[in-house]
Structures are given as C-alpha cells and as structure tokens.
Amino acid sequence: MSLVMEPTPETRTGFRIKGWHVLAALLAFFGVTIAVNGVFVFLALDTWTGLTTERSYQEGLTYNRQIEESAALSAAGWRFDLRQEGRQLAFLAVKKEGEGEHLVDGLAPRVELRRPTNDKEDLDLAMTALGEGRYGAALEGLGEGAWLARVIVSLDGREGPVVETRLWLD
C-alpha cells in the first residue's frame, strides 16, 4: 500500500483549465499579434510607400542606355574615379590616348547625392576644379548615414552619369 494519497475529484480544490480558457487564451494571443502587426504595417506604409518614381519603365530604359554609354566611354579610353575622403568627394577624369593617359581638365562635373531610402534630402552639388584633372566637392551639412553619389559630366555634347558610388558619412 502506498502512503501517498492521490487527490480524487471529491477532494480536489482550486482552479481547473477548461476548454473555453484555452480558446480565450489563443484568441487573445493571436488578436494581440495581428493588432500589433497591423499597426506596424500602417506605420511603415505611412512613412514610406516604397514608390520613388512614377515612370519606372522609362527609368529602366534610361538605365540600360546609361550602361551602354558607360561601355562606349570605356571603349573610347575614358576612366573615372570617385572617392570619399572624410567629408570631401574627390573625382578624377583620365583619358587614354595612344600609349599614355592624361588627366582631363575643363569638364565641370556635378554630383547628385541621394539617400537610398527616401528622396527628401536629395541634392545636386557642383564640383570644384582642383587642377590637373581633379575635382572636388565638400560634403558638409549632410546628415550622417548612407548616401549614393553619382557624378554627371557633359562629354561630346551628351550629359550623363559617368561614375557612381555609395558613401557613408559619420
């Protein structure tokens, strides 16, 4: 005989979980989860819709044309370099002629600065000629974080981007 007594339905007292308790707990859990997700979706769509252009097809064609023009510039002997040096951008234009290369002055490039996540802080800056095919632009006054920089130059009567890079400003 065992000395441990098992409670019987007649002697058991206290709370018992019933089927409707489980149902209420499940409904409360998933109800809160769905409500919180709904709030997050509303806030996400309210702050940024994800749509940055109204003409995505045309911009896709323009992008393809820019790729072709970039390949043509490379075939013609042009080389461009864009670097970030602290809060300064440095741009270099090099033209290959014959066996040698030389730095090209007189291009008057400008740089388009864009945020990857929104278009509220986008701006265009003229680059300053520093001599010997070197150009620069100060990045003072820009917010910290990620930026996309694209240099636009007019060559052979056609204006277009020649180099693009991603920047990180501290």
Buried (B, 14 or more C-beta within 10 A) or exposed (E): EEEEEEEEEEEEEEEEEEEEEEEEEEEEEEEEEEEEEEEEEEEEEEEEEEEEEEEEEEEEEEEEEBEEBBEEBEEEEBBBEBEBEEBEBBBBBBBEEEEEEEEBEEBEBBBBBBBEEEEEEEEEBEBEBEEEBBBBBEBEEBEEEEBBBBBBBEBEEEEBBBBBBEBEBE
